[in-house]
């Protein structure tokens, strides 16, 4: 790839060595409600929807305080009790971003992500940024779950769809990530880190035009702790950090994919905090991104993302959400952040 072809990506560099709640450390989540009763919850939602007005407060109360798994049970119970889909009843009663967020909560995260990926690819254009955001930030198990959900919901193969909707270098890295073969152990092999750093240098900075295969293998297959060691070794070999090299050697969507993989290896909560900040700064709010991150991270690293957001932007994520949203949509997001 020639060096002249260049676009920058605005991704803040987090510090190396920050611990992140990775695949290996599920956070303890207070949403496991004691005394959870799917029957009672289904009736509550039904009573919130029937009649003249809708009781949004009840809907928020139930959905924001349950796990994704529990919400599936409520949906099944609802169907059994009323012979109707809970989604359909809620759709008929709600609208706008509040409706979008509520429907997002009714899916398992992997189903919601599968729908988002399908939306990113269907129709004329492809939303590459969305493909990158989801596929380059998930652990092996999450990727496998997304692929299964995609097959279940659309009776199509995610990898084939990604292949037919992307091309060139971006396609290669996304397909490598979709293999879900990242090493997820915690051990760091210092020799391998040196070797990988040298390979990356030779493939990128050390010659004209970037040899992407080396980057793909290292960034998509090595464990996050191994990658952090590799990035440190890379700075020694190259005299600059890996992000700088990626920015000078690649451009466009490939650059974005590589920087996302690097960001997540260094500090995944920091990556999502940055995205959330971007979705709210400036004139308009990108509600889709706001919903997607809060809903899909609620039971994994949301506490760490909140902490990181506070550190990076000197205000709480809840404050940012409060000043950037309104109405029931705001109430639901704040309940999720609580």
VEXTI-419172 format. One record per residue (C-alpha): z, x, y. Coordinates in steps of 0.05 Angstrom, whole numbers, padded with zeros to 5 digits, always signed. Example, Ala and Ser with C-alpha at 12.3 -4.5 7.8 and 13.67 -1.06 7.14 Angstrom:
! residues 2
+00156+00246-00090 +00143+00273-00021 
This chain:
! residues 338
+00000+00000+00000 -00019+00031+00066 +00036+00045+00116 +00001+00011+00173 +00012-00058+00142 +00081-00074+00169 +00127-00132+00186 +00200-00127+00198 +00253-00170+00165 +00317-00186+00201 +00369-00171+00149 +00435-00142+00173 +00457-00080+00135 +00525-00092+00102 +00567-00033+00085 +00561-00001+00017 +00618-00011-00031 +00641-00079-00009 +00665-00118-00067 +00631-00183-00078 +00648-00240-00124 +00593-00228-00173 +00572-00262-00236 +00628-00228-00273 +00684-00256-00230 +00683-00332-00223 +00726-00352-00165 +00784-00398-00177 +00764-00463-00148 +00812-00516-00125 +00760-00571-00136 +00785-00582-00207 +00823-00644-00190 +00884-00661-00229 +00881-00731-00254 +00806-00735-00247 +00782-00804-00268 +00706-00814-00271 +00715-00889-00280 +00757-00896-00218 +00710-00851-00178 +00648-00890-00200 +00680-00955-00178 +00700-00925-00112 +00629-00903-00098 +00602-00971-00119 +00650-01008-00073 +00630-00960-00017 +00557-00980-00025 +00561-01054-00036 +00565-01107+00018 +00541-01103+00090 +00563-01034+00113 +00570-00969+00075 +00638-00935+00071 +00616-00863+00082 +00687-00839+00085 +00699-00860+00012 +00634-00826-00010 +00653-00761+00024 +00724-00764-00004 +00700-00771-00076 +00640-00724-00076 +00669-00667-00036 +00731-00660-00078 +00699-00658-00147 +00664-00603-00186 +00590-00609-00202 +00609-00622-00274 +00655-00679-00254 +00602-00709-00209 +00556-00712-00270 +00610-00752-00307 +00616-00800-00248 +00541-00811-00249 +00542-00827-00324 +00601-00874-00315 +00565-00908-00257 +00504-00919-00299 +00546-00947-00356 +00584-00994-00310 +00528-01020-00266 +00464-01005-00305 +00437-00970-00243 +00430-00899-00221 +00482-00878-00171 +00429-00836-00134 +00386-00897-00124 +00443-00938-00095 +00463-00881-00049 +00391-00869-00028 +00384-00941-00008 +00447-00937+00035 +00445-00868+00067 +00395-00831+00110 +00379-00765+00143 +00416-00700+00129 +00477-00736+00103 +00434-00768+00049 +00402-00701+00032 +00470-00667+00025 +00498-00724-00018 +00438-00723-00064 +00443-00647-00069 +00515-00655-00092 +00494-00703-00147 +00453-00649-00182 +00481-00591-00220 +00468-00529-00178 +00415-00505-00226 +00378-00572-00222 +00382-00572-00147 +00355-00501-00144 +00299-00521-00193 +00280-00578-00146 +00281-00531-00086 +00236-00482-00122 +00188-00537-00142 +00186-00562-00070 +00172-00491-00047 +00111-00487-00091 +00081-00556-00091 +00025-00576-00044 -00021-00529-00006 +00023-00473+00018 +00080-00436-00015 +00148-00424+00017 +00157-00352-00006 +00222-00343+00033 +00254-00398-00007 +00230-00369-00073 +00259-00302-00052 +00325-00331-00028 +00338-00367-00094 +00308-00320-00146 +00330-00253-00117 +00403-00273-00108 +00422-00304-00175 +00454-00272-00236 +00422-00274-00305 +00458-00336-00328 +00441-00374-00264 +00367-00355-00272 +00366-00378-00344 +00399-00444-00324 +00349-00454-00268 +00290-00441-00315 +00319-00491-00365 +00331-00543-00311 +00260-00534-00285 +00232-00546-00354 +00276-00607-00363 +00260-00638-00296 +00186-00622-00289 +00165-00606-00360 +00135-00542-00333 +00149-00468-00341 +00180-00438-00278 +00151-00369-00292 +00080-00396-00299 +00087-00436-00235 +00113-00375-00197 +00055-00334-00225 +00003-00384-00204 +00034-00393-00135 +00044-00321-00115 +00003-00259-00123 +00004-00183-00120 +00068-00145-00109 +00111-00206-00093 +00090-00239-00158 +00109-00176-00197 +00179-00171-00169 +00193-00246-00177 +00168-00246-00249 +00213-00185-00263 +00273-00221-00233 +00257-00283-00274 +00263-00244-00338 +00338-00246-00324 +00352-00178-00357 +00396-00147-00304 +00451-00103-00332 +00516-00138-00315 +00567-00088-00337 +00613-00054-00287 +00605+00019-00310 +00568+00066-00265 +00525+00121-00294 +00523+00176-00241 +00465+00213-00275 +00423+00150-00277 +00439+00137-00204 +00412+00206-00186 +00351+00196-00230 +00336+00127-00201 +00346+00152-00130 +00296+00208-00143 +00247+00160-00175 +00252+00113-00116 +00242+00170-00067 +00181+00195-00105 +00154+00124-00109 +00164+00108-00036 +00181+00159+00018 +00157+00218-00022 +00084+00197-00022 +00034+00157+00016 +00032+00085-00009 +00088+00056-00050 +00092+00056-00125 +00124-00012-00133 +00139-00009-00207 +00196+00039-00198 +00227-00006-00145 +00219-00068-00188 +00252-00038-00248 +00311-00009-00210 +00323-00067-00163 +00315-00122-00215 +00346-00090-00277 +00406-00047-00255 +00475-00075-00246 +00501-00085-00175 +00553-00030-00182 +00500+00017-00210 +00454+00000-00151 +00508+00016-00101 +00515+00085-00131 +00439+00093-00131 +00435+00075-00057 +00487+00127-00040 +00450+00179-00081 +00385+00157-00046 +00414+00172+00022 +00430+00243-00001 +00361+00254-00030 +00323+00222+00027 +00367+00229+00088 +00360+00156+00105 +00384+00092+00075 +00344+00051+00025 +00332-00007+00074 +00299+00040+00125 +00253+00066+00070 +00236-00004+00047 +00220-00025+00118 +00174+00035+00129 +00139+00030+00062 +00129-00045+00051 +00118-00107+00093 +00117-00183+00092 +00144-00219+00031 +00151-00158-00013 +00195-00125+00040 +00236-00189+00045 +00245-00192-00031 +00267-00119-00036 +00314-00125+00023 +00345-00188-00007 +00357-00152-00074 +00388-00092-00037 +00431-00138+00006 +00457-00175-00054 +00473-00112-00091 +00512-00086-00032 +00546-00150-00010 +00523-00218-00035 +00572-00259+00006 +00549-00220+00067 +00477-00237+00052 +00493-00312+00050 +00538-00307+00112 +00478-00277+00149 +00432-00333+00126 +00482-00386+00147 +00489-00354+00215 +00414-00352+00223 +00408-00425+00203 +00454-00445+00260 +00439-00397+00317 +00390-00414+00372 +00366-00483+00393 +00356-00521+00327 +00394-00522+00262 +00362-00508+00195 +00399-00562+00158 +00363-00550+00092 +00389-00479+00088 +00458-00502+00108 +00459-00555+00052 +00429-00508+00001 +00479-00452+00010 +00541-00494+00017 +00524-00538-00043 +00500-00484-00090 +00554-00433-00073 +00612-00483-00070 +00638-00465-00139 +00621-00391-00140 +00630-00347-00079 +00639-00395-00021 +00710-00369-00006 +00682-00298-00001 +00624-00322+00042 +00673-00357+00090 +00714-00293+00095 +00652-00251+00108 +00626-00300+00160 +00692-00295+00198 +00690-00218+00196 +00617-00214+00217 +00615-00267+00272 +00687-00271+00295 +00691-00345+00283 +00701-00388+00222 +00644-00418+00184 +00677-00486+00193 +00676-00476+00269 +00602-00458+00268 +00586-00518+00224 +00628-00564+00268 +00591-00544+00332 +00522-00547+00300 +00524-00612+00262 +00547-00683+00275 +00567-00749+00244 +00578-00759+00170 +00535-00699+00154 +00585-00656+00192 +00644-00690+00157 +00615-00678+00088 +00601-00604+00101 +00670-00593+00131 +00701-00627+00070 +00662-00579+00025 +00686-00520+00066 +00758-00543+00065 
